[in-house]
Amino acid sequence: MKTTSSILIVEDEAITAQDIAELLQDEDYNIEGIAADAATALQICSKADQPPQVVICDINIKGHIKGTVLAAQLKELYQCQVIFLTAYADSKTLQTAFETDPVMYLVKPYNNTQLLVAVQMAFHKLLAAQKITNTTLLDLTDREEEVARLAAQGFTSKQIARKLAISTETVKTHRRRMLQKNNLNNFPHLIYLLNQK
């Protein structure tokens, strides 16, 4: 598994793209870049040290190449997983999207939990394809496991903090400590191993 959990956002609505980036960065994901069109997305990937593992892609993007075509290209070039975002749920759009075998198809408006769960599923699929197994037991306190399981359900760090009556910074400290103790580089890997129990 690559050391970072890298994500490319392909979304031509700048505010939406920025909201997604901020949400994911708050949850310690690495945003490889934001693209409004296919050409920019391909350029970001070709210049990246590590191509993105997950692409969050709007179906209707700027330019003459649709998001579904771009997603198929990116999957072929970089073996990444794709999450589609769209305002459309008609059968033709769905059929075209499903041909690229996305992890998830989120219809706007969606909420943060739905997006975070989709991202978790994408990383789970990547790890499962690598046949990574849990050879040793994870070293987690009860509170750390509680934090990890809530994160796995799509709760943000802020939501976990409210639920457990602790500060957001404490949640982030728990997350960092879990990775350090278990010698893991990213949180999706930890959640994947936790789900193997």
N, C-alpha and C positions, 0 to 999 in steps of 0.2 A: 504494500500500500504506500502510495506517495506520502511524503511527510506532511503536506498541508491538505486541507479539505478545500480544494479550489473550485470556484463557481464562476461561470460566465453568465451575465444577464443580457439577453437580447430583447429589448423593449423600446419602442419608439416614443412612448409617453415619458418624458424626462422625469416628471414628478413621481410617477409610479416606479420607474427604474431606481430612482434615488431612495424611495421608501423601502424597496426590496433590499437594496444594498445595505442600508442602515440597519435594518432588522437582522440580516444575516451576519453583518460585522459585529453587531452586539452579541451574537451567539457564537462568536469566534470562528466564523467561516472566513476564508480568504477569497475576496472578490478579485478575480483575474481581470475583469474589465466590464464596461457597460457599452453595448453597441445598439445603435438604432436601425442598422441595416446589415445585410449579409456580408458585404465587402469589409466593413469595419470588424465584424465578428471574426471573420477568417484572418484578418490582419492581426488582431489581438492574439489569436491562438498561435499563429506562426511565429510571433515574436516572444511568446511566453517561454520562460525556462521550463516550466511544466505545463502542458496544455490542461485546460479545465477538465475536471472529472465529471462535473455536472453542468448542464446548460439549462437555464430557465429561459424559455423562448416563447415570445408572443407569436401567434400565427400570422397576423397581419402586421408586417413591419414595413418600414420605408424601402423604396427601391422596387425593382421588378422581380426580385427573388423572394418568394414567400417563406415564412418561418418553417414550414414543413419540409421544404426542399433544403433549406439551410441545415435543419436538424439532421436530415439523412446524410448530408455531406460531413457534418461534424462527427457523427457517430462512426462513419466509415473511416475518417482520417484519424480520429483520436480515441475511439472506443469509449466515448463518454456516455453518460446517461442523460436523458432529456425529460424535462418537465414542461408541458405546454401550458401557456396562459392564453386565454382568449375570451372575447366577449360573445363569441358565436358558438352555438351548440347544435347547429343544423346537421343533418345526417351526412351531407357531402363533406363538410369541414371535418366532422368526426372521422369519417372513413379515411380521408387523406392523412389525418394525424395518426390514426391507429396503424397505418401501414409502416410508420417509422418505429413502432414498438416503444412508445414513451412509457416512462415510469408512472406518470400521472397526467391527467388532463384537467386543469383547474379553470372553471368558468368564472369570469369576473362578474360581480365582486366576490372575492374569496377572502377568508380571514387569515391572520398570521399563523394560527395553529394549523390550518390546512396546508399552508405553504411549508411550514417547518416539518410537518409529517411527510410531505412529499419529498423534501430534501433528505430526510432520514432514510426513506425507502430507496432513494436513488443510491445513496452511499451503501446501504445494506446490499443492494443488488450488485454493486461493484465488488464488495468484499466477498459475497457469496460466490461470484464468478471466479475469484482467486482461490477459492476453497480454503480460506483462512479458518482455522479452528482454534478453539480455546484450549490450549494444552495445559495451561496453569490456571488456578483459580484467581479471580480478580481480588485484589486486596482493597476492600472498601468497608468503611464504617457503615452503620445502619443509615446515618444521615446522608452520607455520600451516595449510597445506593438509592435512597429516596429522591435525591436531587437528579440522579442519572435517569431514573425511571420516569420522572415527570418530564424531563427534557425529551425523552424518547416518545412521549405522548404528544409532543409539539408545544409544550408550555415554554414561554420565553423565560429568560432569567428573572425578569421583573415579576412575571406571574408566579414563578416558583417562590420567589422571595415573599410575596404577599401570602401565598398559600401556607408557607411554613413559618410565617411571622419572623423572618430574618431579613437582613439587608441584601440588596442586589449584589453588592460587593462581596458579601459572604458567600453567596451562590457562586460567583465567579471564582472565588478562592477555592471553594470545594471542587469546582470543575478542574482548575489548574492542578490542584493537589492529587486528584484521581489520576490524571495523566502522568504526572511525575512519578508517583508511587508504582504505577503499573508499567512504566517505561513505554508509554504510548505517545504518538505524535499528534493525534487528533481525536476529537470527541466522537465522531461517527464510528471510529474503530472501537472505542470503549463501549458504546451502546450496542454495537454489533455483537461483541463478546459477551456483554451482559445478557443479551437475548438468547445466547447459546446455552445458558445455565439450565 
